[in-house]
Amino acid sequence: MGKTLIEKIIAKNTGKEDVRPGQIVTVDVDRVMIHDIFIPFVADKFKEMGFQKIWDTDKVVLIYDHLVPTSQVEDVRHFKIGDAFADEYGLTHVHRSDGICHQLMTEAGYAKPGNIVFGTDSHTTTYGCVGCFSSGIGYTEMASILGTGQMWIRVPETIKVVIDGTLPDNVMSKDVILRLLGDLRSDGATYKVLELSGSAVDAMSVASRMTISNMAVEAGAKACLFAPDEKTCEYSGVNPDDVSWLYADEDASYSQVLSYQAEDLVPVVACPSQVDNIHAVSEVEGTPINQVFIGSCTNGRLEDLAKAASILKGKHVACKLIVTPASRKIYLEAVKAGYMETLAKAGAIITQPGCGLCCGRAGGILTDGEKVLATNNRNFLGRMGTSKVGIYLGSPATAATSAITGEITLPK
């Protein structure tokens, strides 16, 4: 019997000829990521466990992104503890306000095809866009990895998702993953891997695939994997020959197979207050909104800003629009391309790269009765303000179009 992508990655890492779902194995970790919210807890647990040194400081990445810039006095404590930990144990990969952790991990080449990477954030699944098995863990597990370089896992089952055809011009990969969430529901892929393929997937950019792998965790997925191709290798700076083994066998076994025709997909939104409460934009068109947010580790990349700029060029927003690039590199590229000037002229509030409003920090908080259409990954109660704020999730195309009208509007 053939292997799925996840089975091949785990087998290669462990040196086993064969691994199957349900097996408990111990893997050697290729890289870990800790962000500013969790570093105090990781540091305390690491010392509590009695470790004297980190197994490999070159494989540890510390990123300040959630609490940047600080919005509460307590935030400063996280920075001080993080700095002290980095100094004491000799961490060299420390990013201060360079962007969102999940963008930086692939952008800076920390997460490569075929790697096994863990991070202290649920959206660590993002790195599957380049064929990396990546998943979120807690601070206890992270402290253990820092001391040993290893982690136990149960080999997951895999759900195969095949999308063939050509996506309509107004449908983005955000619409694809939202449709998947609506079909799978929020627990439909619990501790399973989503493995995507098909001609529509092949045509997607790495950035578009990142959007899908980022939100796979909203269905409970342990990971979300795309087999590397030429675009992946160019983005990750790897030789195609070195990852030629990383593909799913034709006779691999799957727990479920979902098939879609791209031409049948339409722009959709996740309505308050669950990520799997999916409706076509046409069904909720005309719903008044107070604010639009374009950014986050889900949709703050260059192609997202380009799409928004193309829609907003020569127009002006009818409601507050906040734009947050996913990284400093993307910010500078967007400035050079003229996207930022277009967005600014349209009335956008442009913020520094970081998590910002997505995690309810650093500006843009809403209050009772207000509604926001956002391109990030979660619309839980209280995430962007009070528990009486209505959060809709949509694509950058839907968001930019809606910002012009001040109500949820179908992108043409």
Secondary structure, DSSP 8 states (H G I E B T S, - for coil): -B--HHHHHHHHHHT-S---TT-EEEEE-SEEEEETTTHHHHHHHHHHTT--S-S-GGGEEEEE-TTSS--SHHHHHHHHHHHHHHHHHT--EEEESSB-HHHHHHHTTSS-TT-EEEESSGGGGGGGGGT-EEEE--HHHHHHHHHHSEEEEE--EEEEEEEES---TT--HHHHHHHHHHHH-TTTTTTEEEEEESHHHHHS-HHHHHHHHHHGGGGT-SEEEE---HHHHHHHT--GGGGTT-S--TTB--SEEEEEEGGG---EEE-TT-TT-EEEHHHHTT-B-SEEEEEHHHH-SHHHHHHHHHHHTT---SSEEEEE-SBHHHHHHHHHHTHHHHHHHTT-EE--SSSGGGGT-SS--B-TT-EEEE-SS---TTTTBSTT-EEEE--HHHHHHHHHHTB-----
